[in-house]
């Protein structure tokens, strides 16, 4: 995307990660005869195992550099999410369906409300109210469901747990290169 700043490292990592993931296919296929230990497996493993290790190591070092230079503008991210109410459309369809509205009807209501909001500039929640979604949820629930800040679920807890676990595994050696 032309709006990205310095995307080359991340794009490089994404490309190499595809290559590393692709090495699993021949390993799965070789697993059928793994117990035979003939050259069909060992020739493959002499290539996939070292290259996977080398590329994975390179990916980790490259991403370490990306994360060390990463700038996160929380206020700007939040402003972007809150300024585009259409990021909530699928969540609204799901919530309406779970609350008893037929899925196709929920999809059509949210689609119509989205198109009306886009055309008129009115808030999405206002057009949803006009289309009768308050029969399925309270106004407070609509506000909560429509707030992108509530989308993360347990992601924060999972990330914190993962970071803690990785720090334990590397013995706090993360400052080394």
N, C-alpha and C positions, 0 to 999 in steps of 0.2 A: 504494500500500500504506500502511495506516495507521501502520506502524512506521517509515517513512522520515522522515528529518529534512530539511526544506527541499528537497523534490523539485521545486518549481515550475520553477526554471530549467532543469533537465535535461528535464523533461516538455515544456517549451516548445520546447527545442532539438530534441527528438525529433519533435515535431509539425511544426516548420518544415523539418526535414531531409526529412520525407516529401514536403512540398510541393516543395522544390527537386528531389528525385529525380523527382517526377512530371513536371517540365518536360522531361525527356529524351524522353518518349514523343512529343510533337508534333515535337520536333527530329528524331528518327529518321524519323518519317513524312514530314517535309519534305525529308529528305535525298534522296529519290527525284527531286525536281525542283529541287534546289539549283542545278544548273548553268544552269537557265533564268532564275534571278534575277527571277522575277515577284513580284507583291505577296503571293502566298500564303506565301512564305518571309520576306520582309522584315517584313511585319506581325507575324508570329509572333516573329521575332527581336527586334523592337523591344520586345517584352514579356518574353520568357523570359530573354534575356541580361542586361539590367539588373536584373531582379528576382532572378535567380539570384545575381548578384554581390552585390547589396545584402543579400539574406537570408543568403548564405554569410558575408559579413563580419560581420553581426549575430550569427550562430551562433558564429563564432570568438571574438568578443569576449565573448559570454555564457559560453562554455565556459572561456575564460581566467579569468573570475571564479569559476566553479565549481571549477576546478582550484587556484586560489590559496587557496580556503577549504576545500578537500577535506581531511578528516581520515581517515587510514587507521590503523586499529588492527590491526596485523599479528597480534599475539598473539590477539586476539579472533576474527579471521578464521580463523586456524589452529585454534583451539579449536572453532569452529563446524564446520569441515570434518571434524576428527577425531572429533567427537562424533556425527556422522551417517554411519555406514558405508554407507548406501545410495546415496551419491553415486558409488560405484565400480561399481555393478551393471552398467551397459552396458559398461564397460571389461572387467569380468570375463567377460562373455559373449563379447566380441570375442577376448580372450586365449585362452579355452577353445576357441573355434572355430578359431583359428589353430594351436592345438596338437593338433587332431585330433578334438575332440568335435563331433558334428553340431550345427549351429546351434540347431535346435529343442530338442535335449536340453540344450545349454548354457543356453539361455534358461530352460528349466523348472527346472534345478538351481539357478540363481541366484535364480529367483523363489521356489522352495520355501525356500531358505536365508534369503532376505530375510524372507519371511513368518514363518518360525520364529524368526528373530532379533527381529523386531518383537514377536511374541507373547510370547516368553520373556525378552527382554532380554539374551540371550546374544550375544556378539560374532559378527558375520557370518562372520568367518574360521573360527570354531569350527564353525558349522553347515555351512559349505562343506566343511570337512575331513570331517565326519560323512557328507556326501553323496558323498564319493569324488573330489574334485577333485585330490587329491594324486597320482592316477594320471596326470594331465596336466601337473603342474608340481610343483616342489619346494616345501617349506614356506617357504623363503626367498623364492622367486619369488612365492608367494601374498602374503606380507607386503609385498613391494615393490610389486606390482600394486595391492594394496589401500590403499596409502598415498597419500592425495590430494596430498601434497607433490610427488609425481612426475608430476603431471598436466600441468604447464606445458610440457613438451617444450622447444622452442627459443623459446618466447614471450619469455623475458627477453632473449635475444640479439636477436630481431627488434625488440623495443621499444627497446632501447639503440641499435641501428643507426638506427631511424627517428628517434629524438630527436636523435641526432648529425647526421643528414642535414638535418632541419628547422632545427637551429641553424646549420648551414652555409648553408642557403638564405636565412635571414633575417639572416645576418651578425651573430649574437648581439645582435640588436635586440629581443629578447623582453621587455626591461624597459620598452619604450615602450608606451604605450596606443594 
